[in-house]
Amino acid sequence: MNLALKTHEKDNIAIVFASEIKSGDIVSAIDKAGNKQNITATASIPYGHKIAIEPIPKDTTILKYGESIGISNKDIEVGEHVHVHNLESTRGRGDL
């Protein structure tokens, strides 16, 4: 079973933690209450990386653990791998 964890109710991503996900795989994103959302992965996603669990428009804050980890630099679809290619970090930057 392909699993991902939504760690906070505000999160728009989940963390892949069962194995590497292949494009086309069904991923069960589970929250702390045990609610499950099945998502079709649109790309391969390595263990420990993030998958979008809702549409994330360009310039939207990406939330992990209920905290901002950056801003989307393009539209991100449900099931997409969320990483440095579509996420611009805002942490530790003095220019923002």
C-alpha positions as CSV (number, residue, x, y, z in Angstrom):
1,M,0.0,0.0,0.0
2,N,1.3,3.5,-0.9
3,L,0.9,5.8,2.1
4,A,1.4,9.5,2.8
5,L,0.8,11.4,6.0
6,K,-1.1,14.7,6.2
7,T,0.4,16.0,9.5
8,H,-1.8,19.1,10.1
9,E,-5.4,20.0,9.1
10,K,-4.1,23.1,7.2
11,D,-1.6,21.2,5.1
12,N,-2.0,21.2,1.3
13,I,0.6,18.4,1.0
14,A,1.2,15.0,2.5
15,I,4.6,13.2,3.1
16,V,5.2,9.9,1.3
17,F,6.4,7.4,4.0
18,A,5.7,3.9,2.9
19,S,7.8,3.5,-0.2
20,E,8.8,5.3,-3.4
21,I,5.7,6.1,-5.4
22,K,5.5,5.6,-9.2
23,S,3.6,7.7,-11.6
24,G,0.0,6.4,-11.8
25,D,0.1,4.8,-8.4
26,I,-2.8,5.4,-6.0
27,V,-1.6,7.0,-2.7
28,S,-3.7,7.0,0.4
29,A,-3.1,10.3,2.2
30,I,-4.1,9.8,5.9
31,D,-4.6,12.5,8.5
32,K,-4.2,12.3,12.3
33,A,-8.0,11.5,12.6
34,G,-7.6,8.5,10.3
35,N,-9.4,10.2,7.4
36,K,-8.1,8.8,4.1
37,Q,-7.9,10.6,0.7
38,N,-6.9,8.5,-2.3
39,I,-4.8,10.4,-4.8
40,T,-3.3,9.3,-8.2
41,A,0.4,10.3,-8.4
42,T,1.3,12.2,-11.5
43,A,5.0,11.5,-11.2
44,S,7.4,9.3,-9.3
45,I,7.9,10.6,-5.7
46,P,10.7,9.4,-3.5
47,Y,10.2,8.3,0.1
48,G,10.1,11.3,2.4
49,H,9.1,13.8,-0.3
50,K,5.8,15.6,-0.6
51,I,2.7,15.0,-2.7
52,A,0.0,17.7,-3.4
53,I,-3.3,16.7,-1.9
54,E,-5.2,19.7,-3.3
55,P,-4.7,22.1,-6.2
56,I,-2.0,24.6,-5.3
57,P,-2.1,27.7,-7.6
58,K,1.1,29.6,-8.4
59,D,2.2,32.0,-5.6
60,T,0.4,30.0,-2.9
61,T,1.9,29.2,0.4
62,I,2.7,25.5,0.8
63,L,2.0,24.2,4.2
64,K,3.7,21.3,6.0
65,Y,3.1,20.6,9.7
66,G,0.7,23.6,9.5
67,E,3.7,25.9,8.8
68,S,4.8,27.6,5.6
69,I,7.7,25.9,3.9
70,G,7.6,28.1,0.8
71,I,5.6,29.4,-2.1
72,S,4.6,27.5,-5.3
73,N,6.4,28.9,-8.3
74,K,3.8,27.3,-10.7
75,D,0.4,25.8,-10.6
76,I,0.6,22.4,-8.8
77,E,-2.0,19.7,-9.4
78,V,-3.3,17.1,-7.0
79,G,-0.9,14.1,-7.1
80,E,2.1,16.1,-8.2
81,H,5.5,15.8,-6.6
82,V,6.1,19.0,-4.5
83,H,9.8,19.8,-4.3
84,V,12.5,22.3,-5.4
85,H,11.2,22.3,-9.1
86,N,7.8,23.9,-8.1
87,L,8.5,25.2,-4.6
88,E,10.5,28.3,-3.7
89,S,11.7,28.3,-0.1
90,T,11.1,31.4,1.9
91,R,12.8,30.2,5.1
92,G,15.9,31.9,6.2
93,R,15.8,34.4,3.4
94,G,16.7,38.0,4.2
95,D,15.4,39.3,0.9
96,L,11.7,38.5,1.5
